[in-house]
Amino acid sequence: MKQKDIIVIIVVTFISVVISLLLSTKLFDPPKNRTTEVEVVQSITSDFLTPDKKYFNDKSLNPTKLIQIGDSSNSQPFNNNQTQQ
């Protein structure tokens, strides 16, 4: 390389470093602005409160109960060889 090439590389590097430093101070928050408010949660305890009687009572529906719709006596419902009546 020639002497002029080395000088140009050094000048371009210096200018790019200065521009990078200036842009980074404008783009990123300074440490004084890095405060955040967070939500405070309640601590976990071993106490278990009784469920609401509005939802958990004797008249409530049981979602785990088996629901059967129609007669399921046919053991092969999708067999194409069924005789039609």
KOLGUFI-378172 format. One record per residue (C-alpha): residue number from 1; residue in one letter; x, y, z. Coordinates in steps of 0.25 Angstrom, whole numbers. Layout:
REM residues N
i = NUM aa = A xx = X yy = Y zz = Z
...
END
This chain:
REM residues 85
i = 1 aa = M xx = 0 yy = 0 zz = 0
i = 2 aa = K xx = 4 yy = 14 zz = -2
i = 3 aa = Q xx = 5 yy = 24 zz = 9
i = 4 aa = K xx = -7 yy = 32 zz = 4
i = 5 aa = D xx = -15 yy = 19 zz = 5
i = 6 aa = I xx = -12 yy = 17 zz = 20
i = 7 aa = I xx = -15 yy = 32 zz = 23
i = 8 aa = V xx = -28 yy = 31 zz = 16
i = 9 aa = I xx = -32 yy = 18 zz = 24
i = 10 aa = I xx = -28 yy = 25 zz = 37
i = 11 aa = V xx = -36 yy = 37 zz = 34
i = 12 aa = V xx = -48 yy = 29 zz = 30
i = 13 aa = T xx = -47 yy = 21 zz = 43
i = 14 aa = F xx = -46 yy = 33 zz = 52
i = 15 aa = I xx = -58 yy = 39 zz = 45
i = 16 aa = S xx = -66 yy = 27 zz = 46
i = 17 aa = V xx = -63 yy = 25 zz = 61
i = 18 aa = V xx = -67 yy = 39 zz = 64
i = 19 aa = I xx = -80 yy = 38 zz = 57
i = 20 aa = S xx = -83 yy = 25 zz = 63
i = 21 aa = L xx = -80 yy = 31 zz = 77
i = 22 aa = L xx = -89 yy = 42 zz = 74
i = 23 aa = L xx = -101 yy = 34 zz = 69
i = 24 aa = S xx = -100 yy = 24 zz = 80
i = 25 aa = T xx = -101 yy = 35 zz = 91
i = 26 aa = K xx = -114 yy = 40 zz = 84
i = 27 aa = L xx = -120 yy = 26 zz = 81
i = 28 aa = F xx = -118 yy = 19 zz = 94
i = 29 aa = D xx = -124 yy = 24 zz = 107
i = 30 aa = P xx = -114 yy = 29 zz = 117
i = 31 aa = P xx = -113 yy = 22 zz = 131
i = 32 aa = K xx = -122 yy = 33 zz = 138
i = 33 aa = N xx = -134 yy = 29 zz = 129
i = 34 aa = R xx = -133 yy = 14 zz = 131
i = 35 aa = T xx = -143 yy = 14 zz = 142
i = 36 aa = T xx = -156 yy = 5 zz = 141
i = 37 aa = E xx = -168 yy = 3 zz = 150
i = 38 aa = V xx = -172 yy = -11 zz = 152
i = 39 aa = E xx = -185 yy = -17 zz = 157
i = 40 aa = V xx = -184 yy = -23 zz = 171
i = 41 aa = V xx = -190 yy = -36 zz = 173
i = 42 aa = Q xx = -195 yy = -43 zz = 186
i = 43 aa = S xx = -187 yy = -54 zz = 192
i = 44 aa = I xx = -191 yy = -68 zz = 191
i = 45 aa = T xx = -197 yy = -74 zz = 203
i = 46 aa = S xx = -201 yy = -88 zz = 207
i = 47 aa = D xx = -215 yy = -84 zz = 211
i = 48 aa = F xx = -226 yy = -88 zz = 202
i = 49 aa = L xx = -239 yy = -80 zz = 201
i = 50 aa = T xx = -252 yy = -87 zz = 198
i = 51 aa = P xx = -257 yy = -85 zz = 184
i = 52 aa = D xx = -268 yy = -75 zz = 181
i = 53 aa = K xx = -282 yy = -82 zz = 183
i = 54 aa = K xx = -287 yy = -75 zz = 171
i = 55 aa = Y xx = -279 yy = -85 zz = 162
i = 56 aa = F xx = -277 yy = -96 zz = 171
i = 57 aa = N xx = -290 yy = -102 zz = 177
i = 58 aa = D xx = -299 yy = -114 zz = 176
i = 59 aa = K xx = -307 yy = -108 zz = 164
i = 60 aa = S xx = -294 yy = -105 zz = 155
i = 61 aa = L xx = -292 yy = -113 zz = 143
i = 62 aa = N xx = -281 yy = -124 zz = 143
i = 63 aa = P xx = -272 yy = -122 zz = 131
i = 64 aa = T xx = -266 yy = -136 zz = 133
i = 65 aa = K xx = -279 yy = -143 zz = 131
i = 66 aa = L xx = -280 yy = -152 zz = 119
i = 67 aa = I xx = -290 yy = -147 zz = 109
i = 68 aa = Q xx = -296 yy = -157 zz = 99
i = 69 aa = I xx = -303 yy = -152 zz = 87
i = 70 aa = G xx = -312 yy = -163 zz = 80
i = 71 aa = D xx = -310 yy = -178 zz = 79
i = 72 aa = S xx = -296 yy = -183 zz = 77
i = 73 aa = S xx = -299 yy = -198 zz = 75
i = 74 aa = N xx = -293 yy = -198 zz = 61
i = 75 aa = S xx = -278 yy = -203 zz = 63
i = 76 aa = Q xx = -274 yy = -198 zz = 49
i = 77 aa = P xx = -281 yy = -185 zz = 46
i = 78 aa = F xx = -272 yy = -182 zz = 34
i = 79 aa = N xx = -273 yy = -195 zz = 27
i = 80 aa = N xx = -278 yy = -193 zz = 13
i = 81 aa = N xx = -283 yy = -208 zz = 12
i = 82 aa = Q xx = -295 yy = -205 zz = 20
i = 83 aa = T xx = -308 yy = -209 zz = 15
i = 84 aa = Q xx = -318 yy = -198 zz = 13
i = 85 aa = Q xx = -333 yy = -200 zz = 18
END
